[in-house]
Amino acid sequence: MPAFGTSIAGNGMSNGERIGLAYDAVAADYDRKLEPAGWIRRALWRHFDRVFGPGDRILDIGCGTGTDAIHLARNHVRVTAVDASAEMLARLRAKLARESPRLQGNIDVQCGNVDDVGRALVGPFDGIISSFAALNTVDLSTFAQHAARLLRRGGRFVCHMLSTGHGQSAWARLLGRRATGDAPGARIVVVGGEPLTHLDVAPDEIYRRFFRTDFDARGGYALGLFVSGAMEARLPESLLDLVGHVEPIIGAVPALAAKGRFFVLDLERRPA
């Protein structure tokens, strides 16, 4: 398993410290680079909108430039948006400046490492979300404790993470081939010139290892099961959105749930 928070690459800097620096470096171009994956974002929004409603209080971990937070706030959801990158949050604040005062009041922006911020937050929250692999870089043993403390009984935690086959072809993923060169359970992904340790574990194992004590599994599914990153730039948006409606159904088949580029886990804080 990856030793999150320990130094890598020999210069004494922790993985957590690298996260802010890495995403500071890519913040200016981050939204543009994710545009081809907009169909995945919209699939997540449909899931969020089914689970969360007006008046709910939601914690967005690794909020980035605030795309999900603003979507939820437009639906009258109150969001605490947390990220380690000051530059990413500067983009979020710039977006908020163009929104109505009501929407601005629905988003509380917090900058810092998720562990530090998590210790300072006060619940209860109605939900927690995290998208586009933010939780792959987090020590989930510690995060699961924060999530259990902050989330109300019956509250939902919806996370979207890198799958073990991310970066491989659809055929390689469906055949169960794993990328070589990284330690079991971990991979190094270079972001903004910084090597970040990413958890590289199947969704069912993530649930069993980190969340089973305090959470019930409500469901999960693969995303990016049939569409590679290269294909996204070539296919029409209408077709991609069709795929985004179909994949959560097909990708919920247990044999396929870990075969996409990403997976989604939907967990419920166990009732008393």
Backbone as a ProteinNet text record, in pm:
[ID]
protein_1_A
[PRIMARY]
MPAFGTSIAGNGMSNGERIGLAYDAVAADYDRKLEPAGWIRRALWRHFDRVFGPGDRILDIGCGTGTDAIHLARNHVRVTAVDASAEMLARLRAKLARESPRLQGNIDVQCGNVDDVGRALVGPFDGIISSFAALNTVDLSTFAQHAARLLRRGGRFVCHMLSTGHGQSAWARLLGRRATGDAPGARIVVVGGEPLTHLDVAPDEIYRRFFRTDFDARGGYALGLFVSGAMEARLPESLLDLVGHVEPIIGAVPALAAKGRFFVLDLERRPA
[TERTIARY]
84.7	0	88.4	43.2	122	128.4	241.8	257	225.7	98.7	60.4	112.1	162.1	216.4	364.4	421.6	564.9	636.6	765.2	838.3	862.2	861.5	894.2	991.7	1054.7	1149.8	1268.6	1284.2	1409	1431	1335	1362.5	1288.9	1226.6	1166.7	1028.6	977.5	845	739.2	635.3	532.3	442.2	371.9	274.8	168.5	126.1	26	73.9	199.4	254.5	265.9	290	302.4	170.9	59.5	-69.8	-97.7	-82	-106.6	-16.1	114.2	208.6	174	139	109.5	-11	-116	-237.8	-232.6	-147.6	-119.2	-64.4	23.9	92	-2.2	-111.1	-201.2	-332.7	-350.1	-480.3	-528.6	-437.6	-479.1	-543.1	-502.4	-550.1	-637.7	-669	-734.7	-874.1	-956.9	-1093.4	-1093.2	-1005.4	-1001.7	-962.1	-865.9	-819.6	-925.1	-1013.5	-1118.5	-1244.9	-1248.3	-1368.7	-1410.2	-1317.8	-1362.3	-1429.9	-1397.6	-1459.2	-1585.3	-1640.9	-1763.5	-1878.1	-1882.2	-1989.1	-1981.9	-1860	-1843.5	-1891	-1855.8	-1901.4	-2053.4	-2117.1	-2264.4	-2327.7	-2262.8	-2312.2	-2304.8	-2197.2	-2186	-2292.2	-2318.2	-2420.4	-2557.2	-2588.2	-2717.7	-2725.6	-2613.3	-2609.1	-2623.6	-2546.1	-2555.7	-2697.9	-2760.5	-2893.7	-3001.2	-2976.8	-3071	-3058.7	-2938	-2909.6	-2925.5	-2889.4	-2886.8	-2989.4	-3047.6	-3149.8	-3135.6	-3224.3	-3218.1	-3211.3	-3121.8	-3105.2	-3003.4	-2963.7	-2863.6	-2728.7	-2651.3	-2516.6	-2417.3	-2332.2	-2246	-2100	-2012.3	-1868.3	-1808.2	-1740.2	-1677.1	-1526.4	-1471.8	-1329.4	-1251.8	-1149.2	-1073.6	-1157.2	-1215.6	-1315.5	-1255.7	-1123.8	-1061.4	-1112.1	-1148.9	-1197.8	-1346.1	-1407.1	-1543	-1655.1	-1628.3	-1731.9	-1849.2	-1820.6	-1928.1	-1995.1	-1915.6	-1971.1	-2069.4	-2034.9	-2124.4	-2249.9	-2236.8	-2356.6	-2452.1	-2400	-2485.6	-2544.1	-2463.5	-2512.2	-2625	-2619.2	-2729	-2859.3	-2847.4	-2965.2	-2997	-2945.1	-2976	-2918.2	-2810.4	-2736.2	-2624.1	-2601.7	-2493.6	-2367.5	-2257.4	-2136.2	-2018.1	-1944.6	-1813.3	-1711.9	-1638.3	-1549.5	-1405.2	-1337.6	-1203	-1104.3	-989.1	-883.3	-749	-644.3	-509.1	-440.6	-498	-433.9	-495.8	-415.8	-463.3	-497.8	-422.7	-448.9	-580.3	-610.4	-739.1	-852.6	-836.1	-940.9	-953.2	-844.1	-853.2	-945	-940.7	-1032.4	-1175.6	-1194.9	-1329.1	-1382.4	-1301.3	-1346.6	-1376.5	-1298	-1325.4	-1459.5	-1490.3	-1621.1	-1733.3	-1712.8	-1816.6	-1844.2	-1740.2	-1758.9	-1856.5	-1875	-1967.7	-2107.7	-2124.9	-2252.3	-2330.4	-2454.8	-2540.4	-2493.9	-2525.2	-2490.5	-2550.2	-2669.5	-2731.6	-2645.6	-2600.6	-2517.2	-2384.3	-2325.5	-2198.9	-2212.8	-2328.1	-2351.9	-2368.5	-2388.5	-2406.8	-2275.8	-2162.9	-2034.3	-1934	-1883	-1777.8	-1648.1	-1549.2	-1424.7	-1319.2	-1258.3	-1156.4	-1030.9	-917.4	-791.1	-705.5	-658.4	-566.8	-571.4	-477.4	-474.2	-601.3	-658.5	-786.8	-782.7	-671.2	-662.7	-669.5	-595.7	-596.7	-733.2	-791	-923.3	-1028.3	-1018.2	-1115.7	-1122.1	-1007.2	-1004.9	-1075.7	-1073.3	-1130.8	-1279.1	-1330	-1469.7	-1564.5	-1683.5	-1787.4	-1907.6	-1954.3	-2072	-2199.1	-2310	-2314.5	-2336	-2279.4	-2307.1	-2408.4	-2487.3	-2582.8	-2516.9	-2402.7	-2335.4	-2191.5	-2113.6	-1975.5	-1959.6	-1894.9	-1864.1	-1715.1	-1663.8	-1527.8	-1521.3	-1466.2	-1466.4	-1327.9	-1311.6	-1190.7	-1063.4	-1069.6	-949.6	-889.7	-958.8	-901.2	-869.9	-956.1	-934.7	-829.6	-784.3	-674.9	-544.6	-533.3	-409.8	-417.8	-528.2	-554.2	-532.6	-485	-476.4	-618.2	-675.8	-815.5	-840.3	-740.3	-758.1	-796.1	-727.4	-757.8	-884.1	-897.6	-1014.4	-1144.7	-1145.9	-1267.1	-1312.7	-1218.7	-1254.8	-1318.3	-1260.7	-1320.7	-1461	-1475.2	-1604.7	-1710.3	-1675.3	-1771.5	-1812.5	-1718.8	-1750.5	-1836.5	-1808	-1873.2	-2008.1	-2029.2	-2150.9	-2260.1	-2378.2	-2490.7	-2527.7	-2594.7	-2645.1	-2741.5	-2721.1	-2803.7	-2756.3	-2653.3	-2597.4	-2519.8	-2503.4	-2441.7	-2304.4	-2217.6	-2081.6	-2064.8	-2049.2	-2037	-1898.8	-1815.4	-1679.7	-1653.7	-1574.3	-1539.8	-1387.6	-1332.8	-1188.8	-1131	-999.2	-930.3	-943	-970.3	-973.5	-833.1	-816.6	-684.8	-640.9	-736.8	-702.4	-690.7	-694.8	-686.5	-556.7	-568.9	-452.3	-430.1	-507.5	-496.6	-611.3	-597.3	-704.1	-824.6	-940.3	-1061.8	-1043.7	-977.8	-957	-870.2	-763.2	-675.3	-749.5	-834.4	-910.2	-1011	-1082.7	-1184.2	-1122.6	-998.1	-929.4	-858.2	-863.1	-806.9	-657.5	-595.3	-450.9	-418.7	-314.2	-272.4	-147.5	-137.7	-18.9	102.1	217.8	339.7	424.5	516.8	612.1	587.7	465.9	435.8	421.4	438.5	421.4	275.9	249.3	110.1	32.5	-86.6	-170.3	-141.4	-41.2	-5.8	44.1	32.8	95.7	141.2	243.2	290.4	233.9	163.7	110.1	174.5	233.9	298.8	194.9	175.8	80.6	158	157.7	227.9	374.7	435.6	576.2	606	502.3	521.7	472.8	555.5	511.2	423.9	297.9	204.6	171.8	176.6	136	-15.6	-67.2	-211.3	-245.4	-348	-400.1	-449	-417.3	-449.8	-511.3	-635.2	-701.9	-844.7	-897.8	-1032.9	-1137.3	-1254.1	-1355	-1405	-1425.7	-1475.2	-1372.9	-1244.6	-1140	-1130.8	-1149.6	-1150.1	-1260.8	-1379.6	-1489.2	-1455.4	-1410.7	-1382.4	-1271.6	-1169	-1050.2	-1068.8	-1145.8	-1149.2	-1285.7	-1394.3	-1524.6	-1626.9	-1599	-1700.7	-1746.3	-1658.8	-1692.8	-1810	-1815.1	-1913.8	-2011.9	-1991.9	-2073.6	-2132.1	-2252.7	-2312.5	-2295.2	-2267.2	-2251.8	-2388.9	-2421.1	-2547.9	-2537	-2417.5	-2398.9	-2265.5	-2239.6	-2117.4	-2118.2	-2036.6	-2034.3	-1908.2	-1876.8	-1764.8	-1807.2	-1714	-1729.8	-1604.8	-1623.1	-1511.5	-1486.7	-1593.7	-1581.7	-1548.7	-1615.8	-1600.8	-1527.4	-1519.1	-1463.1	-1328	-1224.9	-1092.1	-1079.2	-972.8	-949	-927.4	-861.2	-838	-968.5	-1059.9	-1187.8	-1275.2	-1263.2	-1348.3	-1337.7	-1217.1	-1195.6	-1252.5	-1282.9	-1328.7	-1479	-1540.6	-1682.4	-1770.2	-1887.7	-1978.8	-2032.6	-2060.6	-2107.6	-2236.2	-2325.4	-2452.6	-2429.6	-2333.4	-2303.5	-2238.1	-2148.7	-2084.1	-2186.7	-2283.7	-2386.5	-2473.4	-2496.9	-2569.1	-2490.1	-2360	-2273.7	-2280.3	-2284.9	-2290.9	-2419.1	-2526.2	-2649.4	-2644.7	-2575.7	-2575.4	-2471.5	-2354.2	-2245.7	-2277.4	-2346.1	-2377.7	-2465.9	-2540.3	-2623.9	-2539.6	-2469.1	-2384.5	-2268.1	-2209.9	-2093.9	-2123.6	-2253.6	-2290.4	-2284.7	-2272.4	-2254.8	-2125.2	-2128.3	-2009.1	-1882.1	-1894.1	-1775.2	-1714.1	-1791	-1743.1	-1712.3	-1749.4	-1741.7	-1600.4	-1499.1	-1360.4	-1291.4	-1366.9	-1307.3	-1305.3	-1357.6	-1356.9	-1228.6	-1221.4	-1111.6	-1130.2	-1256.2	-1293.2	-1396.7	-1421.3	-1537.2	-1602.6	-1728.5	-1805	-1848.3	-1829.7	-1881.3	-1985.5	-2099.3	-2205.6	-2224.8	-2185.3	-2190.7	-2286.3	-2345.2	-2437.3	-2384.6	-2377.2	-2337	-2436.5	-2384.9	-2471.5	-2562.3	-2692.1	-2784	-2748.6	-2791.3	-2763.6	-2836.8
-119.7	0	124.9	233.7	354.6	418.8	474.1	541.4	689.2	723.6	862.2	946.5	1067.2	1156.9	1135.1	1026	1007.3	1069.7	1091.2	1158.8	1064.3	1119.4	1044.5	1127.2	1059.5	1124.9	1184.5	1151.1	1180.2	1322.5	1411.7	1549.1	1587.4	1489.8	1516.7	1578	1607.9	1667.7	1557.3	1572.1	1469.1	1473.7	1362	1356.7	1464.6	1485.9	1589.1	1728.1	1758.5	1889.6	1907.3	1796.4	1805.1	1840.7	1802	1817.6	1963.1	2051.7	2193.6	2249.8	2217.3	2266.2	2215	2086.9	2026.8	2093.4	2111.3	2167.2	2318.5	2385.5	2526.1	2539.7	2446.4	2453.7	2432.5	2357.3	2327.4	2402.8	2487.2	2550.2	2633.9	2708.4	2800.7	2728.7	2603.5	2530.6	2410.9	2398.1	2277.2	2257.1	2359.1	2344	2311.2	2375.7	2350	2205.4	2155.1	2018.1	1914.4	1949.7	1855.4	1866.9	1964.4	1982.3	1854.9	1777.6	1656.2	1554.9	1558.9	1468	1527.1	1627.5	1689.2	1590.9	1488.2	1389.5	1311.7	1288.5	1222.2	1314.3	1440.3	1537.9	1542.6	1543.5	1551	1423.1	1308	1183.5	1191.7	1247.8	1266.6	1361.4	1469.6	1565.1	1499.1	1411.7	1342.7	1259.9	1199.5	1122	1215.5	1323.5	1418.9	1471.9	1504.7	1566.6	1468.8	1338.2	1238.9	1227.5	1250.2	1221.7	1344.4	1462.4	1583.7	1684.3	1759.2	1854.9	1988	2082.9	2216.8	2212.3	2293.7	2301.4	2205	2103.6	2009.7	2079.3	2029.5	2080.8	1974.4	2010	1913.5	1956.1	1858.6	1880.2	1828.8	1917.1	1882.5	1875.9	1754.2	1731.2	1731.3	1816.2	1829.8	1899.5	2012.3	2080.8	2142.8	2161.7	2220.4	2360.6	2385.3	2517.7	2536.1	2440.7	2459.5	2423.9	2348	2315.7	2243.2	2142.2	2068.3	2153	2226.9	2309.8	2411.9	2475.5	2575.4	2509.8	2394.1	2322.7	2295.2	2244.5	2214.7	2341.8	2447.5	2573.1	2632.1	2612.9	2659.8	2585.7	2466.8	2390.1	2410.4	2521.5	2561.9	2466.1	2398.6	2316.6	2402.4	2389.7	2462.7	2376.8	2433.6	2355.2	2414.8	2329	2363.9	2301.9	2386.4	2342.5	2347.8	2231.9	2219.5	2177.9	2246.1	2206	2251.9	2177.6	2210.9	2315.5	2344.6	2435.7	2574.7	2671.5	2809.8	2862.6	2818.9	2866.4	2809.6	2684.8	2628.7	2704.6	2733.5	2805.4	2950.5	3008.3	3142.9	3141.4	3033.9	3019.7	3003.3	2928.4	2915.4	3050.6	3126.8	3257.5	3351	3342.7	3425.1	3387.3	3258.1	3214.6	3266.6	3258.2	3303.1	3452.7	3529.9	3674.6	3707.7	3612.9	3635.5	3581	3519.2	3460.4	3555.2	3519.2	3602.5	3596.7	3700.1	3697.1	3575.8	3532.2	3415.7	3292.8	3272	3155.4	3167.1	3285.7	3304.7	3265.4	3297.8	3265.5	3116.7	3039	2895.1	2817.2	2885.2	2815.6	2876.3	2792.1	2828.9	2765.6	2847.8	2799.3	2783.1	2662.5	2632.1	2581.3	2644.2	2603.9	2529.1	2411.6	2337.6	2189.3	2118.3	1972.8	1917.5	1813.1	1761.1	1715.2	1661.4	1618	1736.5	1842.3	1960.4	2026.7	2043.9	2107.2	2017.3	1885.7	1792.9	1796.8	1811.2	1817.4	1941.2	2050.1	2176.3	2190.6	2111.6	2125.9	2073.1	2131.1	2090	2041.1	1921.8	1867.8	1905.3	1843	1735.2	1786.5	1714.7	1737.5	1633.3	1671.9	1578	1489.4	1533.5	1455.1	1498	1408.9	1437.1	1391.5	1473.7	1435.3	1455	1384.6	1405.7	1349.9	1427.1	1384.7	1397.3	1328.1	1332.2	1307.5	1196.9	1135.9	1211.6	1310.7	1381.5	1285.7	1186.5	1096	990.4	976.7	883.2	928.8	1057	1109.8	1128.5	1083.6	1108.1	979.5	994.1	880	845.1	740.6	708.4	654	598.7	553.9	670.8	782.8	903.2	969.7	978.7	1045.9	976.9	843.9	771.2	808.1	833.7	875.2	1013.6	1107.3	1240	1229.7	1148.9	1136.6	1081.9	980.3	921.8	1022	1105.1	1205.1	1317.5	1359.9	1478.7	1450	1329.1	1298.3	1250.6	1304.6	1262	1117.6	1054.5	919.4	921.1	832	828.6	920.6	1003.1	1089.3	1008.6	1065.4	993.5	1049.7	958.3	990.6	934.1	1023.1	982.3	1024.7	926.2	958.4	898.4	969.4	935	929.8	809.9	788.4	719.3	727.8	655.2	505.9	433.5	288.6	232.7	104.7	43	32.3	40	32.3	167.4	275.2	409.2	422.1	476.4	493.1	378.7	272.1	159.3	162.3	83.5	73.7	3	21.1	-46.1	-197.4	-251	-395.5	-443.3	-369.8	-409.1	-406.1	-304.6	-296.1	-409.7	-437	-541.8	-679.5	-696.9	-824	-834.5	-725.3	-729.6	-713	-657.5	-636.5	-513.2	-521.8	-410.3	-344.5	-214.5	-142.9	-190.8	-189.8	-233.7	-112.9	-136.1	-31.8	34.1	21.2	79.9	-29.7	8.9	-86.9	-129.6	-251.8	-295.7	-201.6	-163.5	-76.1	71.2	108.1	249	274.7	399.9	442.6	586	621.8	760	827.7	937.8	1017.9	1156.1	1201.4	1332.1	1437.7	1533.2	1643.4	1773.6	1857.5	1984.5	1969	1859.4	1834.9	1769.1	1747	1686.2	1541.1	1446.7	1306.8	1286.5	1250.5	1228.5	1080.4	1028.7	891.7	882.2	792.6	770.1	627.9	615.8	484.5	414.7	285.7	209.7	76.1	83.6	-30.6	-37.1	-157.2	-177.1	-122.2	-81.8	-17.3	-104.8	-233.8	-317.9	-329.3	-330.5	-335.5	-204.4	-91.6	37.7	40.9	-6	-7.7	-97.8	-219.5	-314.3	-264	-206.1	-170.4	-42.7	53.1	184.2	226.1	182.3	241.2	144.8	17.1	-80.8	-63.3	-15.1	-3.6	91.4	203.1	306.7	333.8	268.3	298.7	171.4	184.9	79.8	116.6	18.4	42.2	48	162.4	178.6	139.1	145.6	111.4	160.8	129.8	173	131.1	195.8	164.9	222	168.6	216.6	335.8	426.1	532.1	531.3	561.9	548.4	403.8	325.6	182.3	155.4	227.5	204.2	316.7	434.1	552.4	586.3	588.1	627.6	778.8	828.3	971.7	1025.8	947.9	992.3	999.8	906.6	905.5	1025.1	1073.4	1183.6	1306.2	1333.1	1452.6	1437.6	1313.6	1291.1	1266.6	1218.7	1183.5	1304.1	1311.3	1424	1421.6	1539.5	1551.2	1473.2	1472.7	1401.1	1250.9	1194.4	1052.7	1025.2	1113.9	1097.4	1102.9	1193.5	1201.9	1076.3	1017.4	890.4	783	778.4	684.2	711.1	839.4	876.8	833.9	813.6	760.1	608	544.2	397.8	336.4	396.7	334.2	312.7	405.3	376.2	252.9	216.1	96	-28.2	-26.3	-141.5	-153.8	-41.2	-42.5	-81.9	-95.5	-141.1	-293	-363.4	-508.3	-536.8	-618	-636.2	-670.5	-751.4	-791.5	-675.2	-567.3	-453.7	-330	-329.1	-207.5	-152	-237.3	-192.2	-183.9	-192.2	-202.1	-70.7	36.2	163.8	241.3	359.6	450.9	506.4	519.9	568.2	474	489.3	425.4	522.9	497.3	576	482.6	526.1	458.3	547.1	489.3	560.2	489.1	555	496.7	577.1	509.4	574.5	558.4	670.3	663.3	576	473.3	372.1	432.8	406.3	456.5	399.6	470.4	424.9	293.1
0	0	0	-64.1	-66.7	70.4	104.1	232.4	213.6	214.7	194.7	310.4	274.9	375.5	400.7	352.2	366.7	248	262.5	156.5	40.5	-80.8	-200.1	-281.7	-376.7	-466.7	-393.7	-263.3	-195.3	-151.3	-162	-120.6	6.4	76.1	204.5	199.2	82.5	72.3	73	151.8	160.8	38.3	18.4	-90.8	-72.9	51.4	77.1	38.6	70.6	35.4	-115	-185.3	-330.8	-398.7	-337.3	-403.6	-436.2	-337	-361.9	-469	-463.6	-563.4	-703.1	-710.8	-841.1	-905.9	-829.3	-888.1	-901.9	-824.3	-853.3	-995.2	-1033.4	-1162.8	-1280.3	-1261	-1373.7	-1365.5	-1262.5	-1239	-1356.9	-1419.9	-1525.8	-1643	-1667.8	-1785	-1747.6	-1619.4	-1570.9	-1631.7	-1629.1	-1680.7	-1830.1	-1906.2	-2050.1	-2077.2	-2001.8	-2025.9	-1988.6	-1896.3	-1858	-1942.5	-2033.7	-2116	-2190	-2251.8	-2321.8	-2229	-2099.6	-2003.5	-1941.6	-2007.8	-1956	-1942.3	-2026.9	-2018.8	-1887.2	-1838.2	-1708.8	-1597.2	-1607	-1507	-1502.8	-1618.4	-1620.4	-1566.2	-1588.6	-1529.2	-1376.7	-1324.7	-1180.1	-1128.7	-1201	-1157.7	-1147.9	-1242.6	-1233.2	-1105.8	-1069.3	-945.2	-825	-822	-711.1	-696.7	-808	-803.6	-756.4	-775.6	-721.5	-570.4	-520	-379.3	-290.3	-342.7	-262.2	-314.9	-221.6	-261.6	-191.3	-222.3	-163.1	-10.8	43.2	187.1	244.4	167.1	216.5	232.4	327.1	352.5	308.3	210.7	143.9	158.7	179.1	182.8	53.1	-21.5	-149.4	-127.6	-129.7	-102.5	-233.8	-240.6	-365.2	-469.5	-431.7	-516.2	-641.1	-645.2	-763.5	-792	-915.5	-955	-926.1	-856.2	-806.4	-900.2	-1005	-1102.8	-1038.9	-955.2	-889	-781.7	-706.6	-599	-653.5	-765.2	-823.1	-877.7	-939.2	-986.4	-870.3	-760	-645.1	-585.3	-575.6	-518.4	-602.1	-733.4	-819.2	-789.5	-730.9	-689.8	-541.8	-486.8	-348.8	-244.4	-280.1	-185.6	-126.7	2.7	68.9	66.6	18.4	-6.5	69.8	140.2	191.9	97.2	25.7	-81.9	-33.6	-34	23.4	-85	-89.5	-181.7	-127	-161.5	-115.5	-202.3	-319.6	-414.6	-407.6	-367.8	-362.5	-501.5	-603	-738.5	-793.3	-763	-805.1	-738	-610.5	-538.4	-585.4	-635	-692.9	-814.8	-894.5	-1009.5	-961.5	-853.1	-797.3	-751.3	-681.9	-634	-750.9	-859.5	-977.6	-1039.9	-1043.7	-1094.1	-1005.1	-873.2	-780.7	-795.2	-827.8	-843.8	-955.6	-1049.9	-1161.1	-1130.6	-1014.4	-977.5	-885.7	-858.3	-773.6	-628.6	-550.1	-407.4	-335.7	-375.8	-312.3	-333.1	-456.3	-483	-410	-409.5	-338.7	-191.7	-133.5	6.9	33.1	-72.1	-56.2	-62.2	-84.7	-95.5	2.5	90.7	185.7	136.2	103.5	44.8	154.1	158.8	259.1	188.8	214.3	151.9	252.8	212.6	298.4	273.1	334	329	390.2	328.5	372.5	517.7	564.6	703.6	799.2	767.6	853.7	854.9	737.3	728.6	793.2	768.4	823.4	974.5	1038.8	1184.9	1236.4	1158.7	1205	1172.6	1079	1038	1145.3	1146.4	1240.2	1160.8	1190.1	1122.8	1195.8	1162.5	1063.4	921.8	825	684	637.4	536.9	477.7	373.7	321.9	219.9	203	142.7	104.1	-40	-121.5	-258.4	-283.8	-382.1	-430.8	-571.6	-663.6	-803.6	-865.6	-976.3	-1058.3	-977	-898.9	-839.3	-722.7	-667.8	-553.1	-439	-415.9	-303.4	-331.4	-455.3	-482.5	-419	-385.3	-327.7	-176.7	-115.6	26	105.8	228.8	320.2	363.1	303.4	327.6	467.3	532.2	670.3	760	742.8	820.7	770.3	638.2	582.7	623.4	626.1	663.2	803.7	894.3	1030	1029.1	950.5	938.4	879.1	773.5	706.6	800.8	880	973.3	1080.3	1124.1	1225.9	1171.6	1047.5	992.6	928	881	805.6	901.3	885.9	971.5	941.5	1035.7	1014.1	895.9	801.1	681.6	571.4	599.2	495.9	393	275.8	164.3	130.8	91	48.2	-92.4	-190.4	-330.6	-379.6	-412.2	-457.2	-595	-671.5	-810	-815.9	-840.1	-826.9	-949.7	-963.4	-1069.6	-1047.2	-1154.8	-1148.2	-1169.4	-1137	-1151.7	-1297.4	-1390.7	-1532.5	-1600.1	-1524	-1583.1	-1663.5	-1784.2	-1870.7	-1966.8	-1952.2	-2044.1	-2145.1	-2249.4	-2348.4	-2288.8	-2354.1	-2307	-2305.9	-2407.9	-2414.3	-2299.3	-2269	-2159.1	-2026.4	-2008.1	-1883.6	-1873	-1981.1	-1977.7	-1958.4	-2005.9	-1988.5	-1854.1	-1777.1	-1642.8	-1635.7	-1739.1	-1735.5	-1652.2	-1573.5	-1489.8	-1548.6	-1528.6	-1573.1	-1493.1	-1555.5	-1488.7	-1450.2	-1358.4	-1323.1	-1190	-1132.8	-1004	-899.6	-773	-664.4	-654.8	-609.4	-593.8	-502.1	-546.9	-466.2	-481	-560.1	-575.7	-716.7	-757	-881.9	-864.7	-939.7	-940	-1064.1	-1043.4	-1152.6	-1143.2	-1252.2	-1253.2	-1289.2	-1198.9	-1217.9	-1201.1	-1304.6	-1295.3	-1263.1	-1308.7	-1283.9	-1150.1	-1067.6	-936.5	-937.6	-891.7	-883.2	-759.4	-781.3	-671.1	-659.5	-537.8	-512.6	-516.5	-599.6	-612.6	-567.9	-486.4	-450.6	-577	-588.4	-709.7	-667.6	-617.8	-556.9	-610	-626.3	-678	-580.5	-631.9	-546.4	-432.6	-455.3	-346.7	-235.1	-272	-169.8	-94	-161.9	-93.5	10.8	-25.8	70.4	189.1	162.6	270.9	362.4	303.9	381.1	461.5	406.7	469.8	524.9	464.8	497.8	556	557.6	596.4	742	828.8	970.7	994.8	923.1	951.5	837.4	722.3	605.1	545.1	489.3	407.5	260.6	176.8	33.2	-32	-91.5	-162.3	-308.7	-364.3	-505.1	-555.4	-680.1	-744.5	-889.6	-969.9	-1112.5	-1176.9	-1293.2	-1372.8	-1458.1	-1482.1	-1582.4	-1670.1	-1798.4	-1891.1	-1922.9	-1922.2	-1948.6	-2095.1	-2184.3	-2328.1	-2400.4	-2337.7	-2403.9	-2341.5	-2422.5	-2375.3	-2375.4	-2311.6	-2312.3	-2452	-2537.5	-2675.5	-2753.9	-2728.1	-2799.4	-2762.7	-2638.8	-2593.1	-2683.9	-2729.5	-2811.3	-2952	-2993.6	-3130.4	-3141.5	-3035.3	-3041.6	-3014.9	-3078.6	-3054.5	-2912.1	-2859.2	-2721.4	-2698.1	-2797.2	-2781.7	-2761.3	-2835.2	-2819.5	-2684.6	-2643.7	-2514.1	-2400.7	-2411.9	-2308.6	-2306.3	-2423	-2426.5	-2352.1	-2377.4	-2306	-2155.2	-2119.2	-1978.3	-1909.5	-1986.2	-1929.9	-1918.6	-2012.2	-2019.3	-1925.5	-1916.9	-1840.9	-1693.1	-1622.7	-1482.9	-1465.2	-1568.9	-1561.8	-1589.6	-1703.8	-1738.8	-1641.1	-1604.6	-1516.6	-1373.7	-1338.6	-1204.6	-1191.7	-1305	-1299.5	-1223.3	-1117.2	-1033.1	-1110.6	-1214.8	-1290.4	-1368.2	-1387.6	-1467.5	-1383.8	-1257.7	-1176.6	-1165.6	-1177.5	-1167.2	-1302.4	-1411.8	-1544.4	-1622.4	-1564.7	-1633.5	-1608.6	-1664.8	-1631.4	-1491.1	-1450	-1317.8	-1259.2	-1128.9	-1068.2	-970.7	-943.7	-847	-734.9	-611.8	-494.4	-428.4	-392.4	-321.6	-188.5	-80.4	52.4	141.9	238.2	332.6	474.1	545.5	686.5	760.2	825.5	884.9	991.3	982.6	1085.8	1222.8	1325.5	1462.4	1488.5
[MASK]
++++++++++++++++++++++++++++++++++++++++++++++++++++++++++++++++++++++++++++++++++++++++++++++++++++++++++++++++++++++++++++++++++++++++++++++++++++++++++++++++++++++++++++++++++++++++++++++++++++++++++++++++++++++++++++++++++++++++++++++++++++++++++++++++++++++++++++++++

